[in-house]
């Protein structure tokens, strides 16, 4: 089973162009399933074969996960990992049928994402108020996150050549290596220009003999990692006095919601976010309605 899993993970990385985080999550979810199946069948790990996993056994596994109090969305993620793995095994001729094909998935739990109000977003992006190289980088990153609404992996994957300052665009490679051009506002462009002129050259370690094409660099002069970005946003959220959990994705959610609040067309927001399905973008329309309702209840004298 582990040999098939290794081939599947390579397939995700090379053909599906899945992110490192997605590959790690799929590996973790499938490992957890293998542990359950080996215990249920009383066989050693190395003896487990894909043919041993029947629909009945898969239902027992999913029932066990639900009984342990796993959230519906977490359960759906594990189902997606195994469904994708089984499809790969069918494609490779290892299995004739997908054990999950006749098993219905539970409906996804609707959970509205955290969104900052415009004043909060302004406080966050303006929190880096110094002019040393790291603060110039941080200001540019936060401005780009809010101006373009791009994902964590997308912004940390940006290279120098992906930014068109004169045209006011950034080239983004999203999920599945799909390319899209996203416009940048004046604040983001100004912050980027300042960082590229006065910040990035001082972060770049020229004495290493290595050319680093990444747009955003860490202290060592190398590409900033997604974890590093999360820590930076978290620190500035505290500095800005924002309550609750704030992540880079919070600015993506805020970007989409503020566009819709301002009257942007849903299809335009879908293209800017890089969503394949319009249904994924529609969560922000629900969010906008909820925000309007809260403002109404808070401000109207007879609400």
C-alpha positions in Angstrom: 0.0 0.0 0.0 2.8 2.4 0.8 4.4 1.9 -2.6 1.1 2.9 -4.3 0.9 5.9 -1.9 4.4 7.1 -2.9 3.4 6.9 -6.6 0.2 8.8 -5.9 2.0 11.6 -4.0 4.4 12.0 -6.9 1.4 12.1 -9.3 -0.1 14.9 -7.2 3.1 16.9 -7.3 4.1 16.4 -10.9 0.8 16.0 -12.9 -1.8 17.7 -10.7 0.7 20.4 -9.6 -0.8 20.3 -6.1 0.7 22.5 -3.4 3.1 21.1 -0.8 0.5 21.6 1.9 -2.2 19.7 -0.1 0.2 16.8 -0.6 1.1 16.7 3.1 -2.6 16.8 4.1 -3.5 14.0 1.7 -0.5 11.9 2.9 -1.6 12.4 6.5 -5.2 11.5 5.8 -4.3 8.4 3.9 -1.9 7.3 6.6 -4.7 7.6 9.2 -6.9 5.4 7.0 -4.2 2.8 6.6 -3.8 2.6 10.3 -7.6 1.9 10.8 -7.7 -0.7 8.0 -4.8 -2.7 9.3 -6.3 -2.8 12.8 -9.7 -3.7 11.4 -8.3 -6.5 9.3 -5.7 -7.6 11.8 -2.9 -7.5 9.2 0.5 -5.9 9.1 1.0 -2.6 7.3 3.1 -4.1 4.6 0.5 -6.8 4.0 -2.4 -4.4 3.3 -3.5 -4.2 -0.3 -5.9 -1.8 -2.0 -8.2 -4.7 -2.9 -8.7 -5.3 0.9 -10.6 -2.0 1.3 -14.2 -2.8 0.5 -17.2 -0.4 0.5 -18.3 -2.0 3.8 -14.9 -1.5 5.4 -14.8 2.1 4.1 -18.2 2.8 5.7 -16.8 1.5 9.0 -13.9 3.8 8.7 -16.1 6.9 8.0 -18.4 5.9 10.8 -15.5 5.6 13.1 -14.3 9.1 12.2 -17.7 10.6 12.7 -18.1 8.8 16.0 -14.8 10.4 17.2 -16.4 13.9 16.8 -14.6 14.8 13.6 -16.2 17.9 12.0 -18.1 17.5 8.8 -15.6 19.5 6.8 -12.7 17.5 8.2 -14.5 14.3 7.2 -15.1 15.6 3.7 -11.4 16.4 3.4 -10.5 12.8 4.3 -13.1 11.4 1.9 -11.6 13.6 -0.9 -8.1 12.3 -0.2 -9.2 8.7 -0.4 -11.5 9.3 -3.3 -8.6 10.8 -5.3 -6.2 8.0 -4.2 -8.7 5.4 -5.4 -9.3 7.2 -8.7 -5.5 7.1 -9.2 -5.4 3.4 -8.4 -8.2 2.7 -10.9 -6.4 4.7 -13.5 -3.2 2.7 -12.9 -5.2 -0.6 -13.2 -4.6 -1.6 -9.6 -8.3 -1.5 -8.8 -11.3 -2.2 -11.0 -13.8 -0.1 -9.0 -13.6 2.8 -6.5 -14.9 1.7 -3.1 -16.1 5.2 -2.5 -18.1 5.5 -5.7 -21.4 4.4 -4.1 -20.8 6.1 -0.8 -22.5 9.5 -0.5 -20.6 12.3 1.1 -22.2 14.5 3.8 -23.1 18.0 2.8 -20.4 20.6 3.4 -21.0 22.6 6.6 -21.5 26.3 5.7 -19.1 28.4 7.7 -18.7 32.0 6.9 -15.1 33.1 6.9 -13.6 35.8 9.1 -13.6 39.2 7.4 -12.1 42.5 8.5 -14.0 45.8 8.3 -12.4 48.3 6.0 -11.0 50.3 8.9 -9.5 47.1 10.4 -7.9 46.1 7.1 -6.4 49.6 6.8 -4.9 49.3 10.4 -3.4 45.9 9.5 -1.8 46.9 6.2 -0.4 50.1 7.7 0.9 48.4 10.9 4.5 48.1 9.5 5.4 51.8 10.0 9.2 51.7 10.0 11.5 52.0 7.0 14.0 49.2 7.6 14.1 46.5 4.9 11.9 43.9 6.7 9.2 46.5 7.5 9.2 47.7 3.9 8.8 44.1 2.8 6.0 43.5 5.3 4.1 46.6 4.2 4.4 45.6 0.5 3.2 42.0 1.3 0.2 43.2 3.3 -0.8 45.7 0.7 -0.5 43.1 -2.1 -2.5 40.5 0.0 -5.3 43.0 0.4 -5.1 44.6 -3.0 -5.0 41.3 -5.0 -6.7 38.8 -2.7 -4.2 36.1 -3.6 -3.6 32.9 -1.7 -0.6 32.3 0.7 1.2 30.0 -1.7 0.6 32.4 -4.6 2.2 35.4 -2.9 5.1 33.5 -1.5 5.6 32.0 -4.9 5.8 35.4 -6.7 9.0 36.2 -8.5 10.4 39.6 -9.5 9.3 39.0 -13.1 5.7 38.5 -12.1 5.2 42.1 -11.1 4.4 44.7 -13.8 4.7 48.0 -12.0 4.1 50.1 -15.1 1.0 48.2 -16.0 -0.2 47.8 -12.5 -0.6 44.0 -12.6 0.8 41.0 -10.9 1.0 37.6 -12.6 -0.3 34.8 -10.3 0.0 31.1 -10.6 -2.9 29.5 -8.7 -4.0 26.0 -8.1 -3.1 23.6 -10.8 -0.5 26.1 -12.0 -3.3 28.2 -13.7 -2.1 31.6 -14.5 -4.1 34.8 -14.0 -3.4 38.5 -14.1 -4.6 40.5 -11.1 -4.6 44.3 -11.0 -2.9 46.2 -8.1 -4.1 49.4 -6.6 -2.0 52.6 -6.1 -1.2 51.8 -2.4 0.1 48.3 -3.3 2.1 49.6 -6.2 3.7 52.4 -4.2 4.6 50.0 -1.4 6.1 47.5 -3.9 8.1 50.2 -5.5 9.5 51.4 -2.2 10.4 47.8 -1.2 12.0 47.0 -4.5 14.1 50.2 -4.4 15.1 50.4 -0.7 14.2 47.0 1.0 14.8 44.0 -1.2 18.4 45.0 -2.4 19.4 45.1 1.3 17.9 41.7 2.1 19.5 40.0 -0.9 22.7 38.2 0.0 24.9 38.8 -2.9 28.0 37.2 -1.3 26.4 33.7 -1.4 26.8 33.6 -5.2 23.2 32.5 -5.6 20.6 34.5 -7.5 17.3 34.5 -5.7 14.4 35.5 -8.0 11.7 35.5 -5.3 9.9 38.7 -4.8 9.6 38.5 -1.0 12.8 37.5 0.8 13.4 36.4 4.4 16.3 37.5 6.7 18.6 35.1 5.0 17.9 36.5 1.6 15.9 33.5 0.4 12.3 33.0 -0.5 9.9 33.7 2.4 8.0 30.6 3.4 4.2 30.3 3.9 4.8 29.7 7.6 6.9 32.9 7.8 4.1 34.9 6.1 1.5 33.5 8.6 3.7 34.5 11.5 4.2 38.0 10.1 0.5 38.6 9.6 -0.3 37.2 13.0 2.2 39.6 14.7 0.9 42.7 12.8 -2.7 41.7 13.7 -1.8 41.9 17.3 0.0 45.2 16.8 -3.1 46.6 15.0 -5.3 45.5 18.0 -7.4 43.1 16.0 -9.3 40.5 18.0 -9.6 36.9 17.1 -7.6 34.8 14.6 -6.2 36.7 11.6 -4.3 35.0 8.8 -3.2 35.9 5.3 -6.4 34.3 4.1 -8.4 36.8 6.2 -7.2 39.5 3.8 -8.3 37.4 0.9 -11.8 37.1 2.3 -11.8 40.8 3.1 -10.7 41.6 -0.4 -13.6 39.7 -2.0 -16.2 40.9 0.5 -15.2 44.6 0.2 -15.4 44.3 -3.6 -18.9 42.9 -3.5 -19.9 45.5 -0.9 -18.7 48.2 -3.4 -20.9 46.7 -6.1 -18.4 44.5 -8.0 -19.9 41.8 -10.2 -19.7 38.3 -8.8 -18.1 36.9 -12.0 -15.4 39.5 -11.8 -14.6 38.6 -8.2 -14.5 34.9 -9.3 -11.9 35.7 -11.9 -9.8 37.8 -9.5 -9.8 35.1 -6.9 -9.0 32.3 -9.4 -12.1 30.2 -8.4 -13.0 27.5 -10.9 -16.7 27.4 -9.8 -18.9 30.4 -9.1 -20.4 28.5 -6.2 -17.1 28.9 -4.3 -17.3 32.6 -4.7 -21.0 32.9 -3.7 -20.1 32.4 0.0 -19.0 36.0 -0.1 -22.5 37.2 -1.1 -23.8 35.4 2.0 -21.1 37.2 4.0 -22.0 40.6 2.6 -25.7 40.0 3.5 -24.7 39.0 7.0 -22.6 42.1 7.4 -25.4 44.4 6.1 -27.8 42.7 8.5 -25.5 43.3 11.5 -25.0 46.9 10.6 -28.8 47.4 10.2 -29.5 45.8 13.6 -26.8 47.8 15.2 -27.7 51.2 13.7 -31.4 51.3 12.9 -33.6 52.6 15.8 -36.3 50.1 15.2 -34.3 47.1 14.1 
